[in-house]
Amino acid sequence: MAKWTPKHEAPEPLEGPIVATITGGTIIWFVLFVVQMPFYGWFDDRDLTWWVWTCLAGGGLGLIGICYVRSRDAAIKRAQAAAETAEPVQSEDSEPV
């Protein structure tokens, strides 16, 4: 049915400073919005006001993204801490070490 099927498994996702990356991008969107506001008349004369509002939308979506990645990182850290403190489970068949 599909024209293309993968012949190998997908690589693991890259993990990096996600919160810092999203925060930096959000700051850039808001800075672009603030920088364009003095020129709003110029944008309005040329029917390009969507540029200004795109920057504001990018900043707003970035705020949502910051909340999301912060909660994601907290959940990952909680799961890692729970996995580290969990005792290994022994089945009835195995002998104690």
Rosetta silent file (secondary structure, phi, psi, omega in degrees, C-alpha in Angstrom):
SEQUENCE: MAKWTPKHEAPEPLEGPIVATITGGTIIWFVLFVVQMPFYGWFDDRDLTWWVWTCLAGGGLGLIGICYVRSRDAAIKRAQAAAETAEPVQSEDSEPV
SCORE:     score description
SCORE:     0.000 S_00000001
   1 L     0.000  -43.179  179.306    0.000    0.000    0.000 S_00000001
   2 L   -89.202  143.184  179.615    2.759    2.417    0.853 S_00000001
   3 L   -72.239  -31.523 -174.820    5.275    3.305   -1.814 S_00000001
   4 L  -127.176  128.629  175.002    8.114    3.532    0.649 S_00000001
   5 L  -124.458  138.521 -178.094    8.799    1.318    3.614 S_00000001
   6 L   -68.614  140.433 -179.791   11.777    1.808    5.914 S_00000001
   7 L   -99.150   -6.422  178.613   14.466   -0.829    5.668 S_00000001
   8 L  -143.347  164.258 -178.471   16.081    0.062    8.989 S_00000001
   9 L   -73.871  152.182  177.708   14.995    1.312   12.368 S_00000001
  10 L   -70.767  145.168  178.592   14.754    5.011   13.057 S_00000001
  11 L   -70.030  160.469  176.766   17.628    6.460   15.086 S_00000001
  12 L   -64.739  145.213  178.419   17.134    7.503   18.687 S_00000001
  13 L   -67.068  147.507  178.517   16.000   11.129   19.081 S_00000001
  14 L   -75.450  134.951  175.740   18.677   13.634   19.961 S_00000001
  15 L  -112.419  129.312  179.682   18.546   14.912   23.511 S_00000001
  16 L  -149.451 -160.189  179.147   20.085   18.267   24.217 S_00000001
  17 L   -76.453   74.269 -172.721   19.359   21.521   26.009 S_00000001
  18 H   -65.928  -43.858 -178.357   15.746   21.570   24.827 S_00000001
  19 H   -61.983  -43.064  179.574   14.453   24.094   27.372 S_00000001
  20 H   -65.261  -38.273  179.666   17.252   26.532   26.526 S_00000001
  21 H   -65.230  -46.765 -179.996   16.643   26.108   22.802 S_00000001
  22 H   -66.178  -40.038  178.468   12.901   26.752   23.066 S_00000001
  23 H   -63.781  -44.070  178.130   13.465   29.701   25.410 S_00000001
  24 H   -61.065  -43.694  177.950   16.007   31.225   23.040 S_00000001
  25 H   -63.781  -39.061  178.572   13.663   30.860   20.088 S_00000001
  26 H   -64.977  -42.491  177.746   10.795   32.415   22.041 S_00000001
  27 H   -61.235  -42.620  179.269   12.943   35.383   23.025 S_00000001
  28 H   -60.929  -43.818  178.791   13.934   35.889   19.392 S_00000001
  29 H   -60.427  -44.326 -179.725   10.269   35.907   18.300 S_00000001
  30 H   -67.933  -37.510  177.145    9.357   38.507   20.943 S_00000001
  31 H   -63.295  -43.911  177.647   12.392   40.659   20.094 S_00000001
  32 H   -61.070  -38.808  177.515   11.415   40.598   16.421 S_00000001
  33 H   -62.556  -47.977 -178.080    7.875   41.624   17.372 S_00000001
  34 H   -64.895  -39.523 -179.762    9.093   44.555   19.500 S_00000001
  35 H   -66.112  -33.592 -177.811   11.577   45.687   16.835 S_00000001
  36 H   -81.573  -19.291 -176.179    8.867   45.714   14.152 S_00000001
  37 H   -59.126  -40.884  177.935    6.282   47.644   16.182 S_00000001
  38 H   -62.793  -20.785 -178.164    7.768   51.127   15.461 S_00000001
  39 H  -102.599   19.990 -176.575    7.478   50.311   11.751 S_00000001
  40 H   -57.798  -39.402  178.720    3.875   49.115   11.931 S_00000001
  41 H   -61.135  -41.536  178.068    2.730   51.926    9.618 S_00000001
  42 H   -61.578  -45.557  178.390    5.274   50.889    6.997 S_00000001
  43 H   -63.791  -39.016 -178.769    4.072   47.282    7.193 S_00000001
  44 H   -66.425  -39.525  178.676    0.438   48.439    7.048 S_00000001
  45 H   -61.433  -30.977 -175.746    1.057   50.559    3.925 S_00000001
  46 L  -103.376   10.853 -178.476    2.444   47.523    2.107 S_00000001
  47 L    58.385   40.632 -179.742   -0.103   44.977    3.387 S_00000001
  48 L  -119.163   24.605 -178.913    2.610   43.169    5.362 S_00000001
  49 H   -64.847  -18.878  178.333    1.165   43.418    8.872 S_00000001
  50 H   -62.304  -24.739  176.331    1.088   39.632    8.992 S_00000001
  51 H   -61.142  -45.676 -178.387    4.866   39.793    9.546 S_00000001
  52 H   -64.176  -47.943 -175.908    4.319   41.587   12.846 S_00000001
  53 H   -72.014  -24.689  174.161    1.527   39.287   13.983 S_00000001
  54 H   -65.950  -39.676  177.754    3.490   36.194   12.964 S_00000001
  55 H   -64.106  -41.224  178.316    6.237   37.240   15.363 S_00000001
  56 H   -65.701  -41.379  177.978    3.703   37.687   18.163 S_00000001
  57 H   -64.051  -39.714  177.413    2.149   34.294   17.397 S_00000001
  58 H   -62.298  -40.855  177.050    5.609   32.703   17.400 S_00000001
  59 H   -65.799  -41.803  178.746    6.332   34.189   20.802 S_00000001
  60 H   -64.661  -43.372  177.062    2.991   33.031   22.181 S_00000001
  61 H   -66.780  -31.730  175.882    3.458   29.509   20.861 S_00000001
  62 H   -63.943  -37.478  176.656    6.974   29.583   22.269 S_00000001
  63 H   -62.767  -40.499  175.797    5.557   30.259   25.744 S_00000001
  64 H   -63.733  -41.004  178.816    3.360   27.193   25.378 S_00000001
  65 H   -63.249  -38.627  178.161    6.421   25.266   24.201 S_00000001
  66 H   -62.297  -46.047  178.226    8.446   26.358   27.231 S_00000001
  67 H   -59.724  -42.390 -178.301    5.727   25.092   29.582 S_00000001
  68 H   -64.729  -49.578 -175.366    5.566   21.814   27.671 S_00000001
  69 H   -71.205  -29.710  176.164    9.312   21.084   27.593 S_00000001
  70 H   -66.825  -42.750  178.569    9.766   22.054   31.249 S_00000001
  71 H   -69.340  -33.766  177.231    7.052   19.617   32.315 S_00000001
  72 H   -64.654  -46.036  178.507    8.503   16.984   29.960 S_00000001
  73 H   -62.306  -40.516  178.556   11.975   17.364   31.478 S_00000001
  74 H   -63.330  -40.698  178.919   10.522   17.157   34.988 S_00000001
  75 H   -65.972  -39.781  178.209    8.656   13.953   34.083 S_00000001
  76 H   -63.857  -43.373  179.601   11.807   12.417   32.579 S_00000001
  77 H   -65.656  -38.751  177.174   13.811   13.263   35.717 S_00000001
  78 H   -63.647  -41.924 -179.852   11.079   11.803   37.962 S_00000001
  79 H   -65.932  -39.598  178.167   11.043    8.593   35.925 S_00000001
  80 H   -66.165  -41.661  179.159   14.833    8.308   36.077 S_00000001
  81 H   -64.914  -39.628  178.487   14.839    8.891   39.837 S_00000001
  82 H   -66.719  -37.666  179.692   12.122    6.276   40.322 S_00000001
  83 H   -68.831  -34.360 -179.680   14.030    3.776   38.184 S_00000001
  84 H   -73.054  -34.590 -177.382   17.230    4.342   40.173 S_00000001
  85 H   -88.199  -12.230 -179.794   15.568    3.892   43.557 S_00000001
  86 L   -70.679  139.201  178.319   13.471    0.883   42.538 S_00000001
  87 L   -82.685  147.095  178.121   14.728   -2.418   43.844 S_00000001
  88 L   -65.595  139.009 -178.720   15.346   -5.195   41.328 S_00000001
  89 L   -92.190  131.236  178.001   12.466   -7.640   41.179 S_00000001
  90 L  -106.996  137.427  176.360   13.292  -11.330   41.530 S_00000001
  91 L   -83.169  167.062 -178.772   11.078  -14.001   40.106 S_00000001
  92 L   -68.000  -26.074 -177.870   10.283  -17.151   42.075 S_00000001
  93 L   -76.595  -27.831 -174.153   12.410  -19.238   39.711 S_00000001
  94 L   -82.603  151.782  178.331   15.598  -17.256   40.193 S_00000001
  95 L   -89.253  148.678  177.308   18.002  -17.834   43.031 S_00000001
  96 L   -65.704  146.213 -176.549   18.990  -14.946   45.317 S_00000001
  97 L   -87.084    0.000    0.000   22.298  -13.382   44.435 S_00000001
